[in-house]
């Protein structure tokens, strides 16, 4: 790993939007960065004595990071251990600057690879490898697994909710015990029309993701739903006693027009719970 911070000169559109996103932390600039990144080539160091050429590397990448000998760097920890990560560069010039500094510090490398971003990100997330763009430079950033999901999967969204940027995605695991617990709970509420479940994390572009939680989106028949909504929120507190959620909270969200969370739920996800026809008929005569 480099010991001295290396300045980065902007050489391409990716680095230009990268710098804008870092400076503004605005949704528009961050979306532009992710869009540009996933369409761009990325540059990596190889520690193989005879590194594959780029065409072979694209094919071998499907077999995993080890198959093309991607070089890792290490951060020394206070307890004496070393934390590994994969350095990834946004231009040939950024990579060359790192190589020059490595030569000054006496750090060996054997070659380089240029791969499409989608290949790099999918390969490294499958390998459970932490990723750092342009590490130890003036234009660096850790790439979180949630950010990779956002770039690779169209169903994952970036929304602004309560003044915070959040990466959100539909919970697709049909066998998740939480879904059955929620269905059983919601079946006792006559006005709940449909329910959606998504996972969410708060995005700080410069620091990555935090505050993971579930959002339970609810639609109701009519507008007289305050009592049921309040009771459901109270019941949610008991869910943690029934099922292990790994510390994740569940927040109830009333789905209605005019907010990005509701728009995402209605446009890009499907309800895991719909009130049965029999329940509807009973409510009409109650």
ZADO-1210 file (C-alpha; in nm, 4 decimals, padded with zeros to 6 digits):
<atoms>
<atom x="00.0000" y="00.0000" z="00.0000" code="UNK" pos="1"/>
<atom x="00.1168" y="00.3541" z="-00.0722" code="UNK" pos="2"/>
<atom x="00.2492" y="00.5457" z="00.2278" code="UNK" pos="3"/>
<atom x="00.2347" y="00.8881" z="00.0652" code="UNK" pos="4"/>
<atom x="-00.0852" y="01.0480" z="-00.0642" code="UNK" pos="5"/>
<atom x="-00.0823" y="01.0898" z="-00.4433" code="UNK" pos="6"/>
<atom x="-00.2605" y="01.3833" z="-00.6121" code="UNK" pos="7"/>
<atom x="-00.4965" y="01.2911" z="-00.8970" code="UNK" pos="8"/>
<atom x="-00.5426" y="01.5097" z="-01.2047" code="UNK" pos="9"/>
<atom x="-00.8838" y="01.4777" z="-01.3729" code="UNK" pos="10"/>
<atom x="-00.8422" y="01.2850" z="-01.7000" code="UNK" pos="11"/>
<atom x="-01.1875" y="01.1602" z="-01.8008" code="UNK" pos="12"/>
<atom x="-01.5610" y="01.2040" z="-01.7527" code="UNK" pos="13"/>
<atom x="-01.5723" y="00.9472" z="-01.4717" code="UNK" pos="14"/>
<atom x="-01.3177" y="01.1382" z="-01.2653" code="UNK" pos="15"/>
<atom x="-01.4958" y="01.4657" z="-01.3374" code="UNK" pos="16"/>
<atom x="-01.8324" y="01.3413" z="-01.2064" code="UNK" pos="17"/>
<atom x="-01.6512" y="01.1608" z="-00.9216" code="UNK" pos="18"/>
<atom x="-01.5063" y="01.4896" z="-00.8021" code="UNK" pos="19"/>
<atom x="-01.8444" y="01.6656" z="-00.8358" code="UNK" pos="20"/>
<atom x="-02.0184" y="01.3952" z="-00.6288" code="UNK" pos="21"/>
<atom x="-01.7553" y="01.4137" z="-00.3544" code="UNK" pos="22"/>
<atom x="-01.7800" y="01.7907" z="-00.3312" code="UNK" pos="23"/>
<atom x="-02.1593" y="01.8271" z="-00.3477" code="UNK" pos="24"/>
<atom x="-02.2872" y="01.5007" z="-00.1925" code="UNK" pos="25"/>
<atom x="-02.6053" y="01.5710" z="-00.3941" code="UNK" pos="26"/>
<atom x="-02.8336" y="01.3002" z="-00.5278" code="UNK" pos="27"/>
<atom x="-02.8037" y="01.4252" z="-00.8874" code="UNK" pos="28"/>
<atom x="-02.4233" y="01.4218" z="-00.8888" code="UNK" pos="29"/>
<atom x="-02.4042" y="01.0882" z="-00.7068" code="UNK" pos="30"/>
<atom x="-02.6444" y="00.9267" z="-00.9556" code="UNK" pos="31"/>
<atom x="-02.4295" y="01.0655" z="-01.2392" code="UNK" pos="32"/>
<atom x="-02.1196" y="00.9123" z="-01.0809" code="UNK" pos="33"/>
<atom x="-02.2756" y="00.5661" z="-01.0439" code="UNK" pos="34"/>
<atom x="-02.4106" y="00.5790" z="-01.4003" code="UNK" pos="35"/>
<atom x="-02.0721" y="00.6772" z="-01.5409" code="UNK" pos="36"/>
<atom x="-01.8786" y="00.4311" z="-01.3254" code="UNK" pos="37"/>
<atom x="-02.0713" y="00.1212" z="-01.4304" code="UNK" pos="38"/>
<atom x="-02.0173" y="00.2120" z="-01.7985" code="UNK" pos="39"/>
<atom x="-01.6440" y="00.2774" z="-01.7672" code="UNK" pos="40"/>
<atom x="-01.3304" y="00.0637" z="-01.7826" code="UNK" pos="41"/>
<atom x="-01.1434" y="00.0230" z="-01.4550" code="UNK" pos="42"/>
<atom x="-00.7753" y="-00.0488" z="-01.3981" code="UNK" pos="43"/>
<atom x="-00.6209" y="-00.2987" z="-01.1568" code="UNK" pos="44"/>
<atom x="-00.2762" y="-00.4181" z="-01.0572" code="UNK" pos="45"/>
<atom x="-00.1782" y="-00.7806" z="-01.1091" code="UNK" pos="46"/>
<atom x="00.0671" y="-00.9751" z="-00.8946" code="UNK" pos="47"/>
<atom x="00.0984" y="-01.2589" z="-01.1461" code="UNK" pos="48"/>
<atom x="00.4419" y="-01.3091" z="-01.3011" code="UNK" pos="49"/>
<atom x="00.2685" y="-01.3470" z="-01.6388" code="UNK" pos="50"/>
<atom x="-00.0615" y="-01.1529" z="-01.6141" code="UNK" pos="51"/>
<atom x="-00.3419" y="-01.2341" z="-01.8576" code="UNK" pos="52"/>
<atom x="-00.4093" y="-00.9912" z="-02.1393" code="UNK" pos="53"/>
<atom x="-00.7346" y="-00.7967" z="-02.1171" code="UNK" pos="54"/>
<atom x="-00.9418" y="-01.0245" z="-02.3429" code="UNK" pos="55"/>
<atom x="-00.8394" y="-01.3342" z="-02.1496" code="UNK" pos="56"/>
<atom x="-00.8887" y="-01.1498" z="-01.8210" code="UNK" pos="57"/>
<atom x="-01.2508" y="-01.0638" z="-01.9045" code="UNK" pos="58"/>
<atom x="-01.3193" y="-01.4328" z="-01.9633" code="UNK" pos="59"/>
<atom x="-01.1220" y="-01.5529" z="-01.6612" code="UNK" pos="60"/>
<atom x="-01.2917" y="-01.2974" z="-01.4359" code="UNK" pos="61"/>
<atom x="-01.6007" y="-01.5157" z="-01.4367" code="UNK" pos="62"/>
<atom x="-01.3951" y="-01.7730" z="-01.2452" code="UNK" pos="63"/>
<atom x="-01.3121" y="-01.5233" z="-00.9695" code="UNK" pos="64"/>
<atom x="-01.0495" y="-01.2719" z="-00.8668" code="UNK" pos="65"/>
<atom x="-00.7873" y="-01.5380" z="-00.7910" code="UNK" pos="66"/>
<atom x="-00.7947" y="-01.6652" z="-01.1488" code="UNK" pos="67"/>
<atom x="-00.6439" y="-01.3422" z="-01.2794" code="UNK" pos="68"/>
<atom x="-00.4227" y="-01.2701" z="-00.9754" code="UNK" pos="69"/>
<atom x="-00.5553" y="-00.9279" z="-00.8827" code="UNK" pos="70"/>
<atom x="-00.3201" y="-00.7538" z="-00.6443" code="UNK" pos="71"/>
<atom x="-00.4394" y="-00.6620" z="-00.2955" code="UNK" pos="72"/>
<atom x="-00.3080" y="-00.3941" z="-00.0629" code="UNK" pos="73"/>
<atom x="-00.3169" y="-00.4010" z="00.3169" code="UNK" pos="74"/>
<atom x="-00.3898" y="-00.1584" z="00.5976" code="UNK" pos="75"/>
<atom x="-00.1977" y="-00.2215" z="00.9194" code="UNK" pos="76"/>
<atom x="-00.4316" y="-00.2394" z="01.2184" code="UNK" pos="77"/>
<atom x="-00.3560" y="-00.1438" z="01.5778" code="UNK" pos="78"/>
<atom x="-00.3674" y="-00.5075" z="01.6919" code="UNK" pos="79"/>
<atom x="-00.0901" y="-00.5986" z="01.4482" code="UNK" pos="80"/>
<atom x="-00.3158" y="-00.7629" z="01.1896" code="UNK" pos="81"/>
<atom x="-00.3425" y="-00.6408" z="00.8306" code="UNK" pos="82"/>
<atom x="-00.6736" y="-00.5606" z="00.6609" code="UNK" pos="83"/>
<atom x="-00.6793" y="-00.6527" z="00.2874" code="UNK" pos="84"/>
<atom x="-00.8575" y="-00.4589" z="00.0138" code="UNK" pos="85"/>
<atom x="-00.8466" y="-00.4384" z="-00.3654" code="UNK" pos="86"/>
<atom x="-00.7191" y="-00.1117" z="-00.5170" code="UNK" pos="87"/>
<atom x="-00.9109" y="-00.0105" z="-00.8301" code="UNK" pos="88"/>
<atom x="-00.8236" y="00.2905" z="-01.0457" code="UNK" pos="89"/>
<atom x="-01.0440" y="00.5166" z="-01.2555" code="UNK" pos="90"/>
<atom x="-00.7939" y="00.5922" z="-01.5349" code="UNK" pos="91"/>
<atom x="-00.4629" y="00.4757" z="-01.6760" code="UNK" pos="92"/>
<atom x="-00.3088" y="00.7981" z="-01.5456" code="UNK" pos="93"/>
<atom x="-00.4308" y="00.7316" z="-01.1895" code="UNK" pos="94"/>
<atom x="-00.2854" y="00.3811" z="-01.2083" code="UNK" pos="95"/>
<atom x="00.0441" y="00.5120" z="-01.3497" code="UNK" pos="96"/>
<atom x="00.0730" y="00.7607" z="-01.0625" code="UNK" pos="97"/>
<atom x="00.0260" y="00.4752" z="-00.8136" code="UNK" pos="98"/>
<atom x="00.2849" y="00.2598" z="-00.9956" code="UNK" pos="99"/>
<atom x="00.5376" y="00.5454" z="-00.9898" code="UNK" pos="100"/>
<atom x="00.4902" y="00.5890" z="-00.6168" code="UNK" pos="101"/>
<atom x="00.5141" y="00.2118" z="-00.5602" code="UNK" pos="102"/>
<atom x="00.8488" y="00.2077" z="-00.7430" code="UNK" pos="103"/>
<atom x="00.9754" y="00.4918" z="-00.5230" code="UNK" pos="104"/>
<atom x="00.8729" y="00.2976" z="-00.2110" code="UNK" pos="105"/>
<atom x="01.0176" y="-00.0309" z="-00.3389" code="UNK" pos="106"/>
<atom x="00.6821" y="-00.2099" z="-00.3669" code="UNK" pos="107"/>
<atom x="00.6677" y="-00.4769" z="-00.6374" code="UNK" pos="108"/>
<atom x="00.3958" y="-00.5293" z="-00.8946" code="UNK" pos="109"/>
<atom x="00.3984" y="-00.7375" z="-01.2123" code="UNK" pos="110"/>
<atom x="00.1403" y="-00.5941" z="-01.4462" code="UNK" pos="111"/>
<atom x="-00.1975" y="-00.4343" z="-01.4877" code="UNK" pos="112"/>
<atom x="-00.5461" y="-00.5180" z="-01.6139" code="UNK" pos="113"/>
<atom x="-00.8154" y="-00.3096" z="-01.7794" code="UNK" pos="114"/>
<atom x="-01.1651" y="-00.4531" z="-01.7285" code="UNK" pos="115"/>
<atom x="-01.5219" y="-00.3336" z="-01.7625" code="UNK" pos="116"/>
<atom x="-01.6576" y="-00.1972" z="-01.4335" code="UNK" pos="117"/>
<atom x="-01.9499" y="-00.4409" z="-01.4261" code="UNK" pos="118"/>
<atom x="-01.7019" y="-00.7318" z="-01.4495" code="UNK" pos="119"/>
<atom x="-01.4741" y="-00.5912" z="-01.1797" code="UNK" pos="120"/>
<atom x="-01.7492" y="-00.5080" z="-00.9329" code="UNK" pos="121"/>
<atom x="-01.9385" y="-00.8363" z="-00.9712" code="UNK" pos="122"/>
<atom x="-01.6170" y="-01.0368" z="-00.9408" code="UNK" pos="123"/>
<atom x="-01.4946" y="-00.8557" z="-00.6299" code="UNK" pos="124"/>
<atom x="-01.8278" y="-00.8545" z="-00.4487" code="UNK" pos="125"/>
<atom x="-01.8529" y="-01.2311" z="-00.5148" code="UNK" pos="126"/>
<atom x="-01.5069" y="-01.2652" z="-00.3622" code="UNK" pos="127"/>
<atom x="-01.6204" y="-01.0623" z="-00.0588" code="UNK" pos="128"/>
<atom x="-01.3361" y="-00.8206" z="-00.1241" code="UNK" pos="129"/>
<atom x="-01.3407" y="-00.4619" z="-00.0010" code="UNK" pos="130"/>
<atom x="-01.2890" y="-00.2163" z="-00.2867" code="UNK" pos="131"/>
<atom x="-01.1154" y="00.1205" z="-00.2806" code="UNK" pos="132"/>
<atom x="-01.1139" y="00.3528" z="-00.5800" code="UNK" pos="133"/>
<atom x="-00.7844" y="00.5383" z="-00.6241" code="UNK" pos="134"/>
<atom x="-00.6659" y="00.4544" z="-00.2707" code="UNK" pos="135"/>
<atom x="-00.4539" y="00.7034" z="-00.0807" code="UNK" pos="136"/>
<atom x="-00.5099" y="00.9757" z="-00.3380" code="UNK" pos="137"/>
<atom x="-00.6956" y="01.3055" z="-00.3479" code="UNK" pos="138"/>
<atom x="-00.9802" y="01.1281" z="-00.5339" code="UNK" pos="139"/>
<atom x="-01.0461" y="00.8108" z="-00.3358" code="UNK" pos="140"/>
<atom x="-01.3543" y="00.6285" z="-00.2103" code="UNK" pos="141"/>
<atom x="-01.4482" y="00.2922" z="-00.0632" code="UNK" pos="142"/>
<atom x="-01.7177" y="00.1125" z="-00.2650" code="UNK" pos="143"/>
<atom x="-01.9772" y="-00.0581" z="-00.0479" code="UNK" pos="144"/>
<atom x="-02.1600" y="-00.3801" z="-00.1414" code="UNK" pos="145"/>
<atom x="-02.4875" y="-00.1853" z="-00.1333" code="UNK" pos="146"/>
<atom x="-02.3530" y="00.0628" z="-00.3875" code="UNK" pos="147"/>
<atom x="-02.2553" y="-00.2274" z="-00.6135" code="UNK" pos="148"/>
<atom x="-02.6095" y="-00.3675" z="-00.5861" code="UNK" pos="149"/>
<atom x="-02.7433" y="-00.0279" z="-00.6892" code="UNK" pos="150"/>
<atom x="-02.5210" y="-00.0191" z="-00.9979" code="UNK" pos="151"/>
<atom x="-02.5745" y="-00.3804" z="-01.1061" code="UNK" pos="152"/>
<atom x="-02.9445" y="-00.4386" z="-01.0356" code="UNK" pos="153"/>
<atom x="-03.2182" y="-00.2130" z="-01.1817" code="UNK" pos="154"/>
<atom x="-03.4588" y="-00.2974" z="-00.8980" code="UNK" pos="155"/>
<atom x="-03.2307" y="-00.1291" z="-00.6435" code="UNK" pos="156"/>
<atom x="-03.2979" y="00.2422" z="-00.6038" code="UNK" pos="157"/>
<atom x="-03.1363" y="00.5583" z="-00.4709" code="UNK" pos="158"/>
<atom x="-03.3937" y="00.7815" z="-00.3034" code="UNK" pos="159"/>
<atom x="-03.4053" y="01.0825" z="-00.0759" code="UNK" pos="160"/>
<atom x="-03.6049" y="01.0149" z="00.2400" code="UNK" pos="161"/>
<atom x="-03.6360" y="01.2492" z="00.5366" code="UNK" pos="162"/>
<atom x="-03.3404" y="01.4521" z="00.4167" code="UNK" pos="163"/>
<atom x="-03.1105" y="01.1502" z="00.3794" code="UNK" pos="164"/>
<atom x="-02.9945" y="00.9601" z="00.0724" code="UNK" pos="165"/>
<atom x="-03.0795" y="00.5905" z="00.0978" code="UNK" pos="166"/>
<atom x="-03.0061" y="00.2857" z="-00.1151" code="UNK" pos="167"/>
<atom x="-03.3161" y="00.0654" z="-00.1125" code="UNK" pos="168"/>
<atom x="-03.4008" y="-00.2755" z="-00.2544" code="UNK" pos="169"/>
<atom x="-03.6938" y="-00.5154" z="-00.2435" code="UNK" pos="170"/>
<atom x="-03.6631" y="-00.8118" z="-00.0058" code="UNK" pos="171"/>
<atom x="-03.6877" y="-01.1024" z="-00.2519" code="UNK" pos="172"/>
<atom x="-03.6195" y="-01.3963" z="-00.0185" code="UNK" pos="173"/>
<atom x="-03.9621" y="-01.5605" z="-00.0136" code="UNK" pos="174"/>
<atom x="-03.8514" y="-01.7955" z="00.2635" code="UNK" pos="175"/>
<atom x="-03.7526" y="-01.5174" z="00.5022" code="UNK" pos="176"/>
<atom x="-03.9280" y="-01.5950" z="00.8338" code="UNK" pos="177"/>
<atom x="-03.9951" y="-01.2251" z="00.8863" code="UNK" pos="178"/>
<atom x="-04.2396" y="-01.2253" z="00.5938" code="UNK" pos="179"/>
<atom x="-04.4573" y="-01.4949" z="00.7505" code="UNK" pos="180"/>
<atom x="-04.4596" y="-01.3143" z="01.0852" code="UNK" pos="181"/>
<atom x="-04.5640" y="-00.9905" z="00.9171" code="UNK" pos="182"/>
<atom x="-04.8352" y="-01.1592" z="00.7083" code="UNK" pos="183"/>
<atom x="-04.9846" y="-01.3171" z="01.0193" code="UNK" pos="184"/>
<atom x="-04.9814" y="-00.9834" z="01.2010" code="UNK" pos="185"/>
<atom x="-05.1314" y="-00.7848" z="00.9118" code="UNK" pos="186"/>
<atom x="-05.4125" y="-01.0347" z="00.8519" code="UNK" pos="187"/>
<atom x="-05.5822" y="-00.9102" z="01.1696" code="UNK" pos="188"/>
<atom x="-05.6121" y="-00.5556" z="01.0341" code="UNK" pos="189"/>
<atom x="-05.9214" y="-00.5020" z="00.8231" code="UNK" pos="190"/>
<atom x="-05.8100" y="-00.1797" z="00.6497" code="UNK" pos="191"/>
<atom x="-05.4621" y="-00.2828" z="00.5342" code="UNK" pos="192"/>
<atom x="-05.4825" y="-00.3284" z="00.1594" code="UNK" pos="193"/>
<atom x="-05.1239" y="-00.4291" z="00.0698" code="UNK" pos="194"/>
<atom x="-04.7793" y="-00.4460" z="00.2286" code="UNK" pos="195"/>
<atom x="-04.4284" y="-00.4105" z="00.0821" code="UNK" pos="196"/>
<atom x="-04.0918" y="-00.4894" z="00.2419" code="UNK" pos="197"/>
<atom x="-03.7605" y="-00.3347" z="00.1413" code="UNK" pos="198"/>
<atom x="-03.4167" y="-00.3160" z="00.2969" code="UNK" pos="199"/>
<atom x="-03.2429" y="00.0167" z="00.3218" code="UNK" pos="200"/>
<atom x="-02.9154" y="00.1758" z="00.4178" code="UNK" pos="201"/>
<atom x="-02.8250" y="00.5399" z="00.4611" code="UNK" pos="202"/>
<atom x="-02.5637" y="00.6562" z="00.2092" code="UNK" pos="203"/>
<atom x="-02.2914" y="00.9003" z="00.2953" code="UNK" pos="204"/>
<atom x="-02.1063" y="00.9175" z="-00.0353" code="UNK" pos="205"/>
<atom x="-01.7715" y="00.9913" z="00.1280" code="UNK" pos="206"/>
<atom x="-01.8065" y="00.7310" z="00.4047" code="UNK" pos="207"/>
<atom x="-02.0174" y="00.4549" z="00.2439" code="UNK" pos="208"/>
<atom x="-02.3349" y="00.2994" z="00.3926" code="UNK" pos="209"/>
<atom x="-02.4709" y="00.2711" z="00.7466" code="UNK" pos="210"/>
<atom x="-02.7949" y="00.2422" z="00.9473" code="UNK" pos="211"/>
<atom x="-02.9336" y="-00.0688" z="00.7773" code="UNK" pos="212"/>
<atom x="-03.3034" y="-00.1285" z="00.8363" code="UNK" pos="213"/>
<atom x="-03.6247" y="-00.2644" z="00.6887" code="UNK" pos="214"/>
<atom x="-03.9118" y="-00.0469" z="00.5697" code="UNK" pos="215"/>
<atom x="-04.2620" y="-00.1926" z="00.5852" code="UNK" pos="216"/>
<atom x="-04.4709" y="-00.0016" z="00.3323" code="UNK" pos="217"/>
<atom x="-04.8492" y="-00.0133" z="00.3854" code="UNK" pos="218"/>
<atom x="-05.1472" y="00.0915" z="00.1765" code="UNK" pos="219"/>
<atom x="-05.4944" y="00.1208" z="00.3287" code="UNK" pos="220"/>
<atom x="-05.8499" y="00.1268" z="00.2043" code="UNK" pos="221"/>
<atom x="-05.9719" y="00.4812" z="00.2547" code="UNK" pos="222"/>
<atom x="-05.8113" y="00.7514" z="00.4659" code="UNK" pos="223"/>
<atom x="-05.9425" y="00.6581" z="00.8107" code="UNK" pos="224"/>
<atom x="-05.6362" y="00.4514" z="00.8993" code="UNK" pos="225"/>
<atom x="-05.4749" y="00.6357" z="01.1912" code="UNK" pos="226"/>
<atom x="-05.5868" y="00.3841" z="01.4544" code="UNK" pos="227"/>
<atom x="-05.4678" y="00.0740" z="01.2650" code="UNK" pos="228"/>
<atom x="-05.1437" y="00.2430" z="01.1648" code="UNK" pos="229"/>
<atom x="-05.0705" y="00.3293" z="01.5271" code="UNK" pos="230"/>
<atom x="-05.1469" y="-00.0242" z="01.6456" code="UNK" pos="231"/>
<atom x="-04.9265" y="-00.1774" z="01.3746" code="UNK" pos="232"/>
<atom x="-04.6363" y="00.0452" z="01.4746" code="UNK" pos="233"/>
<atom x="-04.6807" y="-00.0706" z="01.8331" code="UNK" pos="234"/>
<atom x="-04.6839" y="-00.4359" z="01.7277" code="UNK" pos="235"/>
<atom x="-04.3641" y="-00.3938" z="01.5281" code="UNK" pos="236"/>
<atom x="-04.1765" y="-00.3478" z="01.8552" code="UNK" pos="237"/>
<atom x="-04.2695" y="-00.7044" z="01.9478" code="UNK" pos="238"/>
<atom x="-04.1426" y="-00.8512" z="01.6205" code="UNK" pos="239"/>
<atom x="-03.7831" y="-00.8433" z="01.7482" code="UNK" pos="240"/>
<atom x="-03.8832" y="-01.0783" z="02.0294" code="UNK" pos="241"/>
<atom x="-04.0189" y="-01.3328" z="01.7808" code="UNK" pos="242"/>
<atom x="-03.7429" y="-01.3322" z="01.5217" code="UNK" pos="243"/>
<atom x="-03.3716" y="-01.2501" z="01.4919" code="UNK" pos="244"/>
<atom x="-03.3187" y="-00.9458" z="01.2682" code="UNK" pos="245"/>
<atom x="-02.9438" y="-00.9010" z="01.3215" code="UNK" pos="246"/>
<atom x="-03.0025" y="-00.5661" z="01.4865" code="UNK" pos="247"/>
<atom x="-03.2014" y="-00.4213" z="01.1962" code="UNK" pos="248"/>
<atom x="-03.4998" y="-00.2045" z="01.2847" code="UNK" pos="249"/>
<atom x="-03.8348" y="-00.2155" z="01.1046" code="UNK" pos="250"/>
<atom x="-03.9857" y="00.1218" z="01.0196" code="UNK" pos="251"/>
<atom x="-04.3492" y="00.1481" z="00.9061" code="UNK" pos="252"/>
<atom x="-04.4083" y="00.3750" z="00.6078" code="UNK" pos="253"/>
<atom x="-04.7519" y="00.4890" z="00.4918" code="UNK" pos="254"/>
<atom x="-04.7513" y="00.4584" z="00.1125" code="UNK" pos="255"/>
<atom x="-04.9041" y="00.7673" z="-00.0442" code="UNK" pos="256"/>
<atom x="-04.8323" y="00.9920" z="-00.3391" code="UNK" pos="257"/>
<atom x="-04.5728" y="01.2643" z="-00.3252" code="UNK" pos="258"/>
<atom x="-04.2697" y="01.1040" z="-00.1593" code="UNK" pos="259"/>
<atom x="-03.9823" y="00.9125" z="-00.3179" code="UNK" pos="260"/>
<atom x="-04.0123" y="00.6128" z="-00.0869" code="UNK" pos="261"/>
<atom x="-04.3755" y="00.5546" z="-00.1884" code="UNK" pos="262"/>
<atom x="-04.2993" y="00.6099" z="-00.5560" code="UNK" pos="263"/>
<atom x="-04.0201" y="00.3511" z="-00.5386" code="UNK" pos="264"/>
<atom x="-04.2393" y="00.0961" z="-00.3585" code="UNK" pos="265"/>
<atom x="-04.5252" y="00.1284" z="-00.6070" code="UNK" pos="266"/>
<atom x="-04.3155" y="00.1429" z="-00.9240" code="UNK" pos="267"/>
<atom x="-04.0330" y="-00.1056" z="-00.8590" code="UNK" pos="268"/>
<atom x="-04.1524" y="-00.3585" z="-00.6003" code="UNK" pos="269"/>
<atom x="-04.4390" y="-00.6029" z="-00.5530" code="UNK" pos="270"/>
<atom x="-04.6448" y="-00.6488" z="-00.2349" code="UNK" pos="271"/>
<atom x="-04.5667" y="-00.9562" z="-00.0250" code="UNK" pos="272"/>
<atom x="-04.9114" y="-00.9258" z="00.1345" code="UNK" pos="273"/>
<atom x="-05.2522" y="-00.8479" z="-00.0172" code="UNK" pos="274"/>
<atom x="-05.5745" y="-00.8530" z="00.1786" code="UNK" pos="275"/>
<atom x="-05.7891" y="-01.1458" z="00.0723" code="UNK" pos="276"/>
<atom x="-06.1166" y="-01.1003" z="-00.1145" code="UNK" pos="277"/>
<atom x="-06.3060" y="-01.2587" z="00.1747" code="UNK" pos="278"/>
<atom x="-06.1594" y="-01.0041" z="00.4158" code="UNK" pos="279"/>
<atom x="-06.2633" y="-00.7250" z="00.1835" code="UNK" pos="280"/>
<atom x="-06.6192" y="-00.8560" z="00.1626" code="UNK" pos="281"/>
<atom x="-06.6396" y="-00.8826" z="00.5409" code="UNK" pos="282"/>
<atom x="-06.5176" y="-00.5239" z="00.5817" code="UNK" pos="283"/>
<atom x="-06.7865" y="-00.3947" z="00.3450" code="UNK" pos="284"/>
<atom x="-07.0594" y="-00.5315" z="00.5729" code="UNK" pos="285"/>
<atom x="-06.8932" y="-00.4509" z="00.9065" code="UNK" pos="286"/>
</atoms>
